[in-house]
Amino acid sequence: MIDTAPETGHADVNGLRMYYEVHGEGGVPLVLLHGGISTIGIDFSAILPGLAATRQVIAIEQQGHGHTEDIDRPLSTAQMADDTAALLRQLGVEQPDFVGYSVGAGIALEIAIRYPELVRKLVLMTIIVNESGYHPGHLEGMAMMQPEMLAGSPYAETYAEVAPNPDDWPALIAKIKEMAMTEKGWAVEDIEQIAAPALIIAGDSDIVRPEHAVEVFRLFGGGVPGDMAGLPASQLAILPGTTHITLVQRPDWLLPMVTQFLDAPMPEAG
C-alpha cells in the first residue's frame, strides 16, 4: 500500500475522465506513468513514498486502467501521451521529470518527442523502441494471453477493486494486445533529437533484451569512454537478478539511482 495521503481527482481531457494523484510537495515535479493493465499502486507503491519525500509527485492512470474509465477508442501510445500532456497542462505542471515503466516508459518517450518543452528529465524503465527489443517469442506469447490466465493476479484483483466498470477487464486485455501487435515503435532519428537526459533501467531477465537497453542508451548519447570523453548526460542501469515484474519492487536500488539522477544539475546546453 502507498503510505502517503494523496490528493486525488479526475480531469476531463480528450473525452476522457482521467484519474490522477498528487503526493508530496516542493522540488521539481515528477510524473509517474504505470505499465499496461496495471495501476499506480501496483507499479509504484514501493518507490512512491521515497520519491514524494522530496518533491511533488503526480501519478496518472491511463484510459481504461485503474480508476480511469475506458471510452470507445483504441489504446495507443500517442493518444495516451496526448492525454497525459493535456492533464498536466490542466494542473499547471510545467517541465516535470518523468518516470515511466513498460508501457508508461513508451508514453514518456512519446511525450519527449511530441512535447519536448514539457520534459526536463526521463527515467525509462523497460523501454522497448521497436519489436527487436523483445526476447524472441514474447509478442507471440502475449497474443495468446486471455483474461482468465490473469485470474488471481494483482492486476486482475486490483482492477476488480478500483475500476469504474469491473466487467471491462476483458476489453482492457484485448486493447492492450491490439496495441502491442500493431504499434511499430519509434524512428531512431526521433529519439536522437530528444534533448532531455534519460536514465535507462532494465532487469537482466526483463522482457527487453539487455542488448536493446544498451542500444537505447546509445541513442541518448551514451556508450562513450567517460574517462576521456566525459560522462554523458544520460545513464544506464541493468539490475541483476531482476525480471520485468520484479523491477519495480526494488526500492533499495531504484530510489538511490533515480533520485541521484533526477537531482543532479541539468547539463549545460550544447
Backbone as a ProteinNet text record, in pm:
[ID]
protein_1_A
[PRIMARY]
MIDTAPETGHADVNGLRMYYEVHGEGGVPLVLLHGGISTIGIDFSAILPGLAATRQVIAIEQQGHGHTEDIDRPLSTAQMADDTAALLRQLGVEQPDFVGYSVGAGIALEIAIRYPELVRKLVLMTIIVNESGYHPGHLEGMAMMQPEMLAGSPYAETYAEVAPNPDDWPALIAKIKEMAMTEKGWAVEDIEQIAAPALIIAGDSDIVRPEHAVEVFRLFGGGVPGDMAGLPASQLAILPGTTHITLVQRPDWLLPMVTQFLDAPMPEAG
[TERTIARY]
83.6	0	87.4	38	106.7	80.4	189.2	170.7	175.6	140.3	120.7	-27.5	-69.8	-210.2	-223.2	-252.9	-250.8	-376.8	-361.7	-475.8	-514.8	-641.9	-685.8	-790.3	-802	-901.2	-911.5	-1005.4	-1021.7	-1018.3	-962.1	-961.7	-1024	-1102.7	-1166	-1070.6	-1014.1	-919.1	-953.3	-969	-987.1	-1099.3	-1208.7	-1322.4	-1308.3	-1202.5	-1170.2	-1171	-1225.5	-1213.8	-1093.2	-982.9	-853.5	-821.6	-789.7	-762.3	-616.3	-593.9	-457.2	-448.3	-327.3	-295.9	-177.9	-178.6	-66.4	-14.2	112.7	179.1	292.4	310.8	425	414	520.4	523.1	667.4	685.4	817.3	901.1	1015.2	1107.3	1054.1	1130.4	1086.8	974.3	860.1	751.7	797.8	741.2	775.8	647.1	639.9	521.8	551.3	462	475	373.4	422.6	339.5	351	241.4	240.2	243.2	254.7	258.9	121.6	118.6	-5.5	-76.4	-208.4	-303.9	-276.9	-197.6	-158	-216.9	-165.7	-215.5	-99	-127.2	-27.6	23.3	-69.2	-30.7	52.3	13	86.3	229.6	247.8	380.6	468.4	408.7	491.3	480.8	404	389.4	521.7	616.9	745	832.9	821.5	912.4	843.9	710.6	641.4	664.9	654.9	678.4	817.2	919.7	1053.7	1068.4	1005	1011.1	935.6	821.3	738.3	794.8	897.7	957	1026.7	1067.9	1146.4	1087.2	976.7	921.4	773.5	707.8	568.5	564.7	486.3	473.9	331.1	317.1	186.3	180.5	95.6	80.7	-51.4	-47.8	-161.9	-201.5	-332.4	-381.8	-444	-401.5	-437.2	-575.4	-620.6	-751.1	-772.9	-885.1	-923	-843.3	-753.4	-668.5	-706.7	-707	-731.3	-861.8	-851.9	-970	-1020	-948.5	-987.9	-1075.2	-1197.8	-1293.1	-1248	-1278.7	-1249.3	-1351.6	-1312.7	-1404.6	-1389.6	-1474.5	-1480.9	-1373.8	-1251	-1140	-1029.4	-945.8	-836.1	-735	-651.8	-537.7	-421	-349.9	-228.3	-133.4	-4.8	94.8	79.2	55.6	41.2	-78.3	-192.3	-310.4	-289.8	-226.8	-202.3	-102.9	-7.5	83.5	7.5	-83.1	-165	-251.9	-312.6	-396.5	-314.6	-196.5	-111.6	-67.5	-26	15.7	-99.7	-219.7	-335.8	-367.8	-356.7	-380.7	-280.4	-154	-51.4	-72.6	-115.6	-142	-260.6	-363.8	-476.5	-431.8	-338.3	-289.8	-184.8	-143.7	-43.7	96.6	124.6	256.4	346.2	458.4	548.5	683	725.8	856.2	891.8	811	843.4	944.1	991.9	1062.3	958.3	994.7	903.6	971.5	897.8	937.9	829.8	866.1	771.7	819.7	726.7	757.7	681.7	753.6	693.5	611.7	481.9	400.5	417.7	429	448.9	579.7	683.4	809.8	790.6	710.8	680.7	602.3	509.1	432.9	526.5	617	712.5	800.5	845.9	928.2	849.1	724.7	639.7	617.9	598.3	581.9	708.3	825.2	951.2	967.7	911.6	919	814.1	692.2	581.5	575.8	616.1	605.4	739.4	845.8	977.3	983.6	903.8	905.3	848.9	781	716.5	806.7	922.8	1004.3	1138.5	1173.9	1305.2	1399.9	1367.5	1446.6	1353.5	1408.9	1333.2	1398.2	1317.3	1360.1	1273.5	1336.5	1264.5	1296.9	1202.8	1221.2	1155.4	1235.5	1192.7	1135	1218.9	1177.2	1213	1116.5	1135.1	1093.4	1189.5	1160.4	1119.5	1137.2	1086.1	1077.1	1018.7	991.3	1117.3	1229.9	1354.6	1400.4	1341.4	1380.2	1332.6	1227.7	1175.2	1259.4	1258.8	1313.2	1228	1287.9	1210.8	1094.5	979	861.1	773.4	821.2	740.7	609.1	613.3	490	394.3	448.7	363.5	293.2	366.2	305.2	199.5	227.5	130	2.2	13.9	-103.1	-198.2	-145.9	-228.3	-285.9	-251.5	-297.8	-449.4	-510.8	-654.6	-682.3	-796.1	-824.5	-815.9	-863.6	-863.6	-722.6	-625	-486.7	-434.4	-497.1	-453.8	-540.9	-631.8	-719.1	-635.2	-666.7	-593.6	-467.4	-429.4	-310	-341.5	-238	-262.8	-329.8	-302.9	-361.4	-513	-555.8	-699.4	-770.5	-710.4	-776	-787.6	-682.7	-688.2	-788.2	-792.8	-891.4	-1033.1	-1058.6	-1192.1	-1226.9	-1126	-1149.3	-1171.4	-1098.2	-1097.1	-1156.8	-1171.9	-1219.4	-1364.7	-1400.2	-1540.1	-1634.5	-1586.7	-1667.2	-1584.4	-1585.7	-1500.1	-1521.1	-1639.5	-1665.3	-1589.1	-1522.7	-1447.9	-1308	-1273.6	-1140.1	-1104.6	-1191.7	-1157.1	-1133.3	-1207.2	-1188	-1051.4	-1005.9	-872.7	-764.6	-777.5	-679.1	-675.1	-791.9	-797.5	-733.1	-755.6	-699.2	-547.8	-498.4	-353.6	-286.7	-348.4	-294.3	-291	-399.7	-405.3	-297.3	-277.6	-175	-36.5	-8.3	122.7	147.3	43.3	59.8	67.6	12.1	1.8	104.3	151.2	244.4	385.3	453.3	584.4	700.7	672.5	780.7	819.6	946.5	992.1	1111.7	1123.7	1238.1	1359.9	1475.6	1599.6	1619.2	1594.8	1620	1529.3	1409	1319.5	1372.7	1429.7	1486.6	1614.5	1696	1824	1806.7	1691.4	1672.9	1616	1588.7	1539.9	1652.8	1626.4	1728.1	1732.1	1622.4	1615.7	1709.2	1790.9	1871	1780.8	1826.7	1746.3	1828	1764.2	1817.6	1742.1	1812.3	1753.6	1774.8	1666.7	1674.8	1606.1	1669.6	1610	1659	1583.2	1629.9	1712.9	1804.4	1885.9	1806.4	1686.3	1596.6	1459.6	1461.6	1342.3	1282.7	1170.6	1115.8	1196.5	1274.3	1360.7	1496.8	1551.9	1686.1	1787.1	1883.8	1983.4	2053.2	2077.6	2142.6	2059.4	1928.2	1840.4	1849.5	1857.5	1872.5	1999.3	2105.9	2230.2	2211.3	2140.2	2115	2039.2	1939.5	1863.3	1952.3	2035	2129.8	2217.8	2263.4	2346.2	2268.4	2139.6	2058.9	2048.3	2063.9	2061	2201.2	2298.8	2433.9	2525.3	2480.2	2562.4	2653.9	2730	2820.2	2949.5	3002.7	3130.5	3231.5	3363	3463.9	3467.8	3400.3	3380.1	3507.1	3612.1	3735.5	3800.3	3777	3836.4	3736.3	3613	3514	3428.6	3434.7	3344.8	3217.2	3155	3031.9	2918.6	2840.9	2724.2	2616.1	2522.3	2412.2	2317	2307.7	2218.1	2293.8	2218.4	2277.7	2204.5	2270.8	2215.7	2233.8	2129	2137.5	2070.1	2142.6	2086.6	2086	1967.5	1956.7	1973.7	2066.4	2090.9	1978.3	1957.9	1856.8	1718.1	1683.8	1560.7	1479.6	1352.4	1260.3	1180.1	1091.5	1007.8	919.3	853.8	761.7	835.7	950.2	1020.5	1102.3	1117.4	1194.3	1144.8	1012.6	957.2	945.5	990.6	984.3	1119.4	1211.3	1344.9	1374.5	1304.4	1330.6	1472.4	1534.7	1671.3	1768.8	1741.3	1824.7	1767.5	1637	1576.8	1582.5	1547.2	1539.6	1673.3	1784.9	1910.8	1949.7	1936.3	1982.3	1888.6	1758.1	1663.1	1675.7	1679.8	1687.3	1820.4	1929.1	2058.2	2058.8	2002.5	1996.5	1909.5	1791.9	1699.4	1748.8	1815.1	1858.9	1987.2	2059.3	2183.1	2152.3	2243.4	2220.2	2199.2	2117.3	2099.9	2230.3	2262.8	2382.8	2370.8	2482.7	2481.2	2440.1	2365.4	2320.2	2440.2	2433.1	2541.4	2657.5
-120.4	0	125.8	230	357.7	424.9	461.6	513.3	665.3	732	876	903.3	1024.4	1061.7	1154.9	1101.7	1186.1	1269.8	1377.7	1447.5	1370.6	1339.4	1263.3	1343.3	1312.1	1381.2	1323	1375.2	1341.6	1471.4	1462.5	1576.1	1532.4	1619	1590	1629.7	1529	1554.3	1464.2	1523.4	1447.9	1344.8	1381.2	1291.8	1188.3	1199.9	1101.4	1168.4	1098.7	1145.7	1074.1	1143	1082.5	1100	986.7	986.1	1021.7	1098.5	1131.4	1142.9	1130.7	1150.7	1245.8	1329.4	1418.2	1386.6	1347.1	1312.8	1411.7	1450.7	1533.1	1674.8	1751.4	1890.2	1936	2044.1	2101.9	2032.4	2093.9	2034.4	2037.6	1978.7	1967.1	1863.9	1895.1	1796.1	1669.8	1558.4	1428.9	1357.4	1311	1241.1	1091.6	1009.2	864.2	806.7	720.1	659.1	507.5	440.7	297.3	215	84.1	-8.3	-55.5	-135.3	-187.1	-280	-272.6	-343.6	-321.4	-221	-200.5	-71.4	-29.8	87.7	158.2	274.3	346.6	260.6	202.7	127.9	5.1	-71	-193.3	-161.7	-61.4	-36.9	53	139.7	241.3	246.1	156.2	164.1	149.1	75.6	53.6	178	261.2	375.9	510.4	513.8	642.5	719.8	658.4	736.3	800	725.8	781.1	896.1	885.9	993.9	1117.1	1095.6	1207	1275	1217	1278.3	1409.7	1427.2	1546.1	1626.8	1582	1655.6	1623.9	1704.7	1677.8	1570.6	1465.6	1354.4	1350.6	1353.4	1341.9	1204.9	1118.1	983	975.5	915.1	919.5	777.9	754.9	627.6	650.6	571.1	591.8	536.7	563.2	517.2	369.3	339.3	201.1	133.6	204.7	148	204.6	118.3	164	238.2	361.3	442.6	518	511	584.3	496.5	540	461.7	453.3	343.2	327.1	406.1	441.3	503	431.4	467.6	395	445.2	404.3	429.3	330.2	297.4	204.4	267.6	183.3	232.8	254.6	363.7	387.4	471.5	452.2	530.4	678.4	712	852.6	916.9	847.3	904.2	920.3	821.6	831.8	943.5	967.8	1081.2	1212.7	1221.7	1342.8	1364	1257.7	1268.1	1315.9	1258.7	1294.4	1439.4	1483	1621.8	1717.3	1682.1	1767.8	1775.3	1662.8	1661.8	1750.8	1737.7	1817.3	1966.5	2001.9	2143.4	2193	2108.2	2147.1	2168.8	2088.8	2100.2	2209.8	2269.8	2375	2323.8	2200.4	2140.4	2172.5	2239	2281.9	2210.7	2150.7	2086.1	1995.1	1894	1799	1695.4	1615.8	1492.2	1382.3	1276.9	1165.7	1034.5	949	810.2	723	649.7	562	418.7	327.7	185	109.9	34.2	-50.7	35.3	14.1	99.6	246.2	270.8	407.8	468.2	385.6	435.8	480.2	404.4	444.2	574.7	592.1	717.5	834.6	816.7	923	956.3	853.7	876.3	952.9	914.7	982.7	1129.1	1155.8	1293.8	1374.3	1313.8	1384.1	1418.2	1335.4	1361	1463.1	1446.9	1532.6	1665.3	1664.6	1784	1808.3	1834.5	1846.4	1955.8	2059.6	2168.4	2126.2	2012.8	1966.2	1878.4	1838.6	1735.5	1791.8	1766.3	1803	1683.7	1574.3	1451.8	1332.2	1220.7	1097.7	982.5	902.9	772.9	669.5	587.5	492.4	351	289.2	154.3	54.3	-32.2	-126.9	-53	21.9	90.9	3.1	-19.3	-100.5	-14.8	23.2	121.3	57.7	-73.1	-143.1	-292.4	-369.8	-510.9	-591.1	-549.5	-624.2	-615.5	-525.2	-512.3	-624.9	-695.2	-806.1	-932.1	-1016.1	-1150.1	-1224.4	-1313.5	-1389.8	-1463.9	-1455.7	-1526.2	-1446.2	-1329.9	-1254.9	-1208	-1146.9	-1095.4	-1208.1	-1322.1	-1436.9	-1486.8	-1488.1	-1529.1	-1431.6	-1302.5	-1201.6	-1212.3	-1248.1	-1261.1	-1370	-1467.1	-1576.6	-1547.6	-1434.8	-1402.7	-1386.7	-1448.7	-1439.7	-1391	-1324	-1270.4	-1374.9	-1496.7	-1599.5	-1640.5	-1617.8	-1650.3	-1560.6	-1445.1	-1349.7	-1354.3	-1449.9	-1461.5	-1479.3	-1402.2	-1409.4	-1326	-1266.6	-1182.1	-1045.7	-971.8	-836	-746.5	-770.9	-687.8	-707.8	-834.2	-862.8	-822.6	-851.8	-822.6	-672.6	-597.8	-453	-389.7	-437.5	-385.8	-407.1	-524.9	-555.3	-463	-419.3	-335.3	-188.5	-136.2	9.4	56.9	-29.6	15.7	61.2	168.9	213.1	105.3	24.4	-83.6	-212.5	-287.2	-406.1	-509	-510.8	-608.2	-576.8	-461.2	-423.3	-484.5	-568.5	-628.9	-701.7	-785.9	-849.8	-749.1	-639.3	-537.4	-472	-449.8	-391.6	-486.3	-614.4	-712.1	-711.4	-708.6	-709.6	-584.8	-469.2	-345.4	-340.1	-389.5	-392.7	-485.7	-599.9	-692.5	-628	-562.6	-497.5	-390.3	-313	-209.2	-270.4	-377.4	-442.7	-500	-550.6	-614	-513.2	-393.5	-300.3	-187.1	-149.8	-37.8	-82.8	-2.8	-39.7	32	121.6	185.8	320.7	358.9	493.1	487.7	590.6	603.8	647.8	596.7	630.5	781.4	849.1	992.9	1071.6	1020.3	1088.7	1080	966.6	951.6	1033.7	1033.9	1104.9	1255.6	1308.7	1453.2	1495.2	1399.6	1432.6	1498.4	1615.5	1688.1	1646.5	1594.1	1559.7	1443.2	1453.6	1338.5	1224.6	1101.8	984.5	885.6	828.1	713.3	591	500.1	378	266.8	202	95.4	-29	-143.2	-271.6	-378.5	-484.4	-601.1	-689.9	-765.4	-853.7	-971.8	-995.7	-1100.6	-1040.6	-923.9	-845.5	-897	-837.1	-870.2	-804	-702.5	-636.9	-706.8	-724.7	-781.7	-682.6	-728.2	-634.2	-554.8	-619.9	-550.8	-431.7	-446.8	-338.7	-219.6	-246.6	-137.3	-58	-128	-60.1	21.2	-34.4	37.5	167.9	162	283.2	383.7	334.6	421	496.7	428	492.8	601.2	578.8	679.8	808.1	797.5	914.6	968.8	927.2	980.2	900.2	784.8	701.5	609.9	529.4	434.1	494.9	588.4	653.5	624.2	634.6	617.9	742.2	736.5	854.9	919.2	839.3	896.6	991.1	966.3	1051.7	1152.3	1107.3	1194	1269.6	1229.4	1285	1203.2	1208	1130.8	1190.8	1106.6	1158.9	1203.7	1282.9	1330.2	1217.6	1115.4	1002.6	888.2	797	687.5	557.2	445.8	311.8	228.5	153.9	61.3	-69.6	-180.2	-313.8	-379.1	-408.9	-462.4	-613.5	-667	-811.5	-890.1	-1011.3	-1099.1	-1039.5	-967.2	-888.5	-916.7	-948	-971.3	-844.7	-854	-738.6	-700.5	-797.3	-769.3	-724.6	-786.2	-751.7	-623	-569	-446.4	-335	-316	-205.2	-238.2	-356.1	-398.4	-388	-308.3	-293.7	-149.2	-98.3	40.3	60.2	-47.5	-35.5	4.8	-36.2	2.9	124.1	122.5	225.3	364.4	375.1	508.1	582.3	519.9	595.4	636.3	546	580.8	680.2	665.8	757.9	897.2	907	1039.1	1107	1031.7	1091.9	1146	1069.2	1113.5	1237.5	1235.3	1347.8	1472.5	1455.9	1571.5	1634.8	1564.2	1621.3	1743	1840.4	1958.4	1919.4	1996.3	1974.3	2005.8	1928.4	1960.3	2093.7	2159.2	2285.3	2265.4	2358	2348.1	2342.9	2248.2	2236.7	2156.8
0	0	0	-66.9	-65.7	68.3	139.1	273.9	280.1	171.1	172.5	157	189.9	177.2	58.1	-59.2	-178.4	-194.8	-268.7	-326.1	-451.4	-467.5	-585	-661.6	-789.5	-869.6	-1007.8	-1085.6	-1225.7	-1306.6	-1425.9	-1517.2	-1648.8	-1708.6	-1837.3	-1948.9	-2016.6	-2125	-2243.4	-2360.2	-2484.3	-2475.1	-2410.3	-2396.2	-2286.4	-2206.1	-2102.5	-1965.8	-1863.8	-1724.8	-1663.4	-1660.7	-1629	-1480.4	-1415.9	-1272.6	-1246.6	-1140.3	-1100.5	-948.2	-898.3	-757.8	-747.3	-643.7	-616.1	-477.3	-471.4	-345.9	-321.1	-195.8	-160	-212.5	-190.6	-235.8	-246.1	-320.4	-334.4	-438.1	-472.5	-566.7	-709.5	-800	-939.6	-946	-1006.4	-1014.6	-1087.1	-1045.5	-1103.2	-1141.8	-1266.1	-1317.1	-1325.2	-1271.3	-1275.9	-1374.5	-1464.4	-1567.6	-1558	-1525.1	-1497.9	-1626.1	-1610.4	-1722.6	-1765.3	-1871.4	-1925.7	-1829.5	-1826.4	-1739.9	-1592.2	-1559	-1420.4	-1364.3	-1247.9	-1177.3	-1109.8	-1054.1	-976.5	-861.8	-786.5	-667.4	-696.9	-798.8	-830.5	-870	-955	-1011.7	-926	-845.2	-780.1	-628	-566.9	-421.4	-347.7	-405.9	-337.6	-337.5	-441.5	-452.2	-434.9	-443.3	-440.4	-310.4	-193.3	-71.3	-66.5	-110.3	-111.6	-208.7	-325.2	-422.8	-373	-307.6	-261.7	-137.9	-78.1	40.9	8.9	-116.3	-150.5	-265.9	-324.1	-437.3	-454.6	-535.5	-570	-677.7	-653.3	-747.2	-799.8	-931.3	-996.4	-1062.9	-1011.6	-1066	-1140.8	-1260.5	-1352.7	-1391.7	-1404.8	-1457.7	-1595.2	-1691.9	-1831.5	-1863.8	-1984	-2033	-2003.2	-1936.7	-1910.8	-1801.5	-1736.1	-1631.9	-1495	-1394.6	-1258.3	-1244.6	-1191.8	-1164.9	-1287.4	-1399.4	-1519.3	-1607.8	-1630.4	-1709.9	-1855.7	-1920.1	-2061.5	-2143.9	-2266.8	-2361.9	-2495.7	-2590.3	-2717.7	-2814.4	-2788.8	-2879.9	-2845.6	-2940	-2911.5	-2816.2	-2757.4	-2681.8	-2777.5	-2758.3	-2835.1	-2751.8	-2774.4	-2701.8	-2732.9	-2858.6	-2896.9	-2827.8	-2823.9	-2759.9	-2609.6	-2547.3	-2403.2	-2371.8	-2461.9	-2444.6	-2454.5	-2552.2	-2565.9	-2442.1	-2391.8	-2272.7	-2153.2	-2137.2	-2023.5	-2031.4	-2149.5	-2166.6	-2137	-2182.9	-2158.1	-2008.5	-1939.8	-1795.7	-1723	-1757.7	-1690	-1713.1	-1832.5	-1858.7	-1776.5	-1760.8	-1675.6	-1532.3	-1486	-1348.3	-1332.6	-1442.9	-1435.9	-1407.6	-1445.5	-1422.2	-1540.5	-1515	-1621.7	-1611.9	-1718.5	-1735.6	-1616.4	-1591.1	-1485	-1532.9	-1438.9	-1470.9	-1488.4	-1562.2	-1586.7	-1549.4	-1478.6	-1456.5	-1518.7	-1623.5	-1690	-1685.3	-1665.2	-1656.3	-1765.1	-1848.5	-1950.3	-2047.6	-2060.7	-2146.3	-2106	-1976.3	-1928.8	-1975.9	-1993.2	-2047.5	-2191.6	-2267	-2403.9	-2409.7	-2316.3	-2311.1	-2281.4	-2185.5	-2151.9	-2272	-2343.6	-2462.5	-2568.6	-2588.9	-2687.1	-2649	-2521.4	-2476.1	-2505.2	-2481.5	-2507.1	-2654.5	-2742.7	-2887	-2930.3	-2880.9	-2926.3	-2851.4	-2725.1	-2640.6	-2568.2	-2641.6	-2577.5	-2471.7	-2488.2	-2390.8	-2255.7	-2251.2	-2128.8	-2043.4	-2096	-2032.5	-1986.9	-1860.9	-1808.8	-1814.7	-1742.5	-1744.8	-1755.8	-1805.1	-1825.3	-1749.3	-1682.1	-1631.5	-1701.5	-1785.6	-1870.5	-1824.2	-1755.5	-1703.2	-1797.8	-1856.9	-1959.8	-2080.1	-2146.9	-2268.2	-2388.5	-2475	-2595.1	-2713	-2796.9	-2901.4	-3033.8	-3048.5	-3166.6	-3132.9	-3223.3	-3195.3	-3165.7	-3220.1	-3197.2	-3052.7	-2976	-2836.6	-2747.5	-2789.3	-2709.6	-2728	-2627.7	-2645	-2748.3	-2827	-2925.6	-2859	-2921.1	-2872.1	-2778.5	-2730.8	-2633.4	-2693.1	-2810.3	-2869.3	-2905.2	-2950	-2980.2	-2854	-2744.1	-2617.4	-2570.8	-2589.3	-2549.1	-2631.3	-2758.2	-2844.2	-2794.6	-2721	-2669.8	-2531	-2471.7	-2336.6	-2333.3	-2235.1	-2214	-2071.8	-2048.9	-1915.6	-1804.6	-1832.9	-1726.7	-1685.6	-1771.8	-1736	-1623.6	-1606.4	-1504.7	-1379	-1372	-1255.5	-1129.3	-1026.8	-900.6	-896	-1007.6	-1010.1	-948.6	-905.5	-855.3	-958.4	-1086.5	-1191	-1197.1	-1201.5	-1209.1	-1080.6	-966.5	-839.2	-814.6	-847.9	-828.7	-922.7	-1047.8	-1142.6	-1088.4	-1035.9	-982	-865.5	-790.2	-672.6	-707.3	-807.1	-825.5	-957.3	-1056.4	-1187	-1179.3	-1249	-1250.1	-1302.8	-1400	-1457.5	-1457.3	-1347.4	-1336.7	-1446.9	-1507.5	-1613.8	-1742.4	-1748.4	-1868.4	-1873.8	-1776.7	-1773.7	-1904.1	-1958.7	-2087	-2199.5	-2199.5	-2303.1	-2290.7	-2166.5	-2147.2	-2197.6	-2166.9	-2215.4	-2368.1	-2431.4	-2577.5	-2636.3	-2574.1	-2626.6	-2609	-2496.5	-2474	-2575.3	-2600.5	-2700.1	-2838.4	-2874.6	-3005.8	-3017.4	-2912.5	-2915.4	-2932.9	-2860.1	-2869.7	-3008.2	-3072.5	-3202.9	-3317.8	-3299.8	-3412	-3407.9	-3289.7	-3283.1	-3321	-3399.4	-3453.4	-3386.9	-3294.5	-3221.7	-3280	-3259.3	-3292.2	-3386.8	-3468.7	-3557.7	-3478.1	-3515.7	-3447.1	-3443.2	-3555	-3560.7	-3466.7	-3439.9	-3346	-3203.2	-3167.7	-3033.5	-3020	-3121.6	-3114.6	-3098.9	-3139.8	-3127.7	-2991.7	-2902.7	-2769	-2689.6	-2635.4	-2559	-2412.1	-2359.8	-2218.1	-2185.8	-2080.2	-2037.3	-1992.1	-2013.4	-1978	-1896.9	-1797.1	-1723.8	-1773.3	-1839	-1892.9	-1791.5	-1747.6	-1647.7	-1702.5	-1686.1	-1723.2	-1627.7	-1615	-1542	-1633.5	-1575.1	-1659.6	-1712	-1655	-1703.9	-1734.8	-1791.7	-1825.8	-1956.7	-1999.1	-2130.9	-2241.9	-2207.5	-2304.2	-2305.2	-2424.3	-2433.1	-2375.8	-2296.1	-2242.5	-2352.1	-2466.4	-2577.6	-2626.1	-2619.6	-2665.2	-2570.4	-2439.7	-2343.6	-2372.7	-2408.2	-2443.9	-2572	-2669.6	-2793.8	-2767.7	-2681.4	-2648.8	-2576.7	-2484.9	-2414.7	-2514.4	-2617.1	-2719.2	-2794.7	-2817.4	-2886.3	-2805.3	-2673.9	-2585.6	-2557.1	-2635.8	-2621.3	-2531.8	-2487.4	-2400.4	-2477.9	-2403.5	-2466.6	-2513.4	-2434.9	-2468.1	-2357.2	-2386.1	-2280.6	-2192.1	-2079.8	-1997.4	-1945	-1920.1	-1868.2	-1968.3	-2094.8	-2198.2	-2253.2	-2279.5	-2342.9	-2242.3	-2114.4	-2015	-2006.6	-1890.1	-1872.5	-1954.6	-2020.2	-2092.7	-1995.7	-2046.7	-1963.1	-1926.3	-2010.4	-1985.2	-1919.1	-1857.2	-1781.9	-1810.2	-1776.9	-1798.5	-1672.7	-1635.5	-1522.1	-1559.9	-1544.2	-1560.3	-1422.1	-1370.2	-1234.9	-1237.7	-1157	-1158.7	-1092	-1141.6	-1083.1	-1082.6	-1189.4	-1190.3	-1316.3	-1298.1	-1408.2	-1436.7	-1535.3	-1567.7	-1449.3	-1390.2	-1279.7	-1155	-1125.9	-1001.5	-1012.8	-1132.8	-1149.4	-1058.3	-1052.2	-974.1	-825.8	-787.5	-647.7	-578.3	-632.4	-577.4	-537.5	-435.7	-394.4	-342.4	-290.3	-238.8	-348.1	-471.7	-585.7	-658.2	-682.2	-766	-703	-576.2	-515.2	-519.2	-478.5	-483.9	-624.9	-720.9	-855.5	-923.5	-901.5	-963.7	-903.5	-771.3	-709.1	-739	-740.3	-772.5	-916.1	-1007.9	-1147.5	-1161.4	-1101.1	-1116.5	-1044.4	-931.1	-852.5	-903.8	-990.4	-1044.5	-1130.2	-1135.5	-1219.5	-1365.2	-1432.6	-1575.7	-1648.1	-1752.1	-1828.2	-1898.6	-1918.7	-1990	-2134.4	-2186.5	-2326.3	-2420.3	-2517	-2614.2	-2565.5
[MASK]
++++++++++++++++++++++++++++++++++++++++++++++++++++++++++++++++++++++++++++++++++++++++++++++++++++++++++++++++++++++++++++++++++++++++++++++++++++++++++++++++++++++++++++++++++++++++++++++++++++++++++++++++++++++++++++++++++++++++++++++++++++++++++++++++++++++++++++++

